[in-house]
Amino acid sequence: MDTRADLFQALKKWDDEAKIGEDKFLEALDEKATDRTGNVEGILNGIRDMQKEEGAAAAIERIRSMLDVAASR
């Protein structure tokens, strides 16, 4: 449960920063998560890699998709 909460908080923060602007979003991506298990950082690194390979819009879309799934549970 802690991992889910940590992941949700990180994704929500990134989404909030993306709503402000791409520069704020990219700054937020550079921050490392505080995570007890290491699982969160692994997932977030996947999103960081997506941003580098496919651009910020693709990463933001993925984040919002993940938040939608979380909201449906």
C-alpha positions as CSV (number, residue, x, y, z in Angstrom):
1,M,0.0,0.0,0.0
2,D,2.9,2.4,0.7
3,T,4.2,1.9,-2.8
4,R,0.8,2.7,-4.3
5,A,0.5,5.8,-2.2
6,D,4.1,6.9,-3.1
7,L,3.5,6.3,-6.8
8,F,0.1,8.1,-6.8
9,Q,1.7,11.2,-5.0
10,A,4.5,11.3,-7.5
11,L,2.2,11.0,-10.5
12,K,-0.2,13.6,-9.2
13,K,2.7,16.0,-8.6
14,W,4.0,15.5,-12.1
15,D,0.5,16.0,-13.5
16,D,0.1,19.2,-11.5
17,E,3.4,20.5,-12.8
18,A,2.5,19.6,-16.4
19,K,-0.7,21.7,-16.0
20,I,1.5,24.7,-15.2
21,G,3.8,24.2,-18.1
22,E,6.3,21.9,-19.8
23,D,9.3,23.5,-18.1
24,K,7.9,22.9,-14.6
25,F,7.0,19.3,-15.7
26,L,10.6,18.6,-16.9
27,E,12.0,20.1,-13.6
28,A,9.7,17.7,-11.6
29,L,10.9,14.7,-13.7
30,D,14.5,15.4,-12.5
31,E,13.5,15.0,-8.8
32,K,13.9,11.5,-7.3
33,A,11.1,9.9,-5.3
34,T,11.3,9.0,-1.7
35,D,10.5,5.3,-1.8
36,R,10.9,2.6,0.7
37,T,10.8,-0.3,-1.8
38,G,12.5,1.0,-4.9
39,N,9.5,0.0,-7.0
40,V,8.2,3.6,-7.4
41,E,11.5,4.9,-8.7
42,G,11.6,2.1,-11.3
43,I,8.2,3.0,-12.6
44,L,9.0,6.7,-12.6
45,N,12.3,6.0,-14.5
46,G,10.2,4.3,-17.2
47,I,8.2,7.5,-17.6
48,R,11.4,9.6,-17.6
49,D,12.7,7.3,-20.4
50,M,9.5,7.7,-22.3
51,Q,9.8,11.5,-22.1
52,K,13.4,11.4,-23.5
53,E,12.4,9.0,-26.3
54,E,8.9,10.2,-27.2
55,G,8.6,13.7,-25.8
56,A,6.8,15.3,-22.9
57,A,3.3,15.0,-24.4
58,A,3.6,11.2,-24.5
59,A,4.9,11.0,-20.9
60,I,2.1,13.3,-19.7
61,E,-0.5,11.2,-21.5
62,R,0.9,8.1,-19.8
63,I,0.8,9.7,-16.4
64,R,-2.8,10.8,-16.9
65,S,-3.7,7.3,-18.0
66,M,-2.1,5.8,-14.9
67,L,-4.0,8.4,-12.7
68,D,-7.3,7.5,-14.4
69,V,-6.7,3.8,-13.6
70,A,-5.9,4.7,-10.0
71,A,-9.1,6.7,-9.8
72,S,-11.2,3.8,-11.0
73,R,-10.1,1.5,-8.2
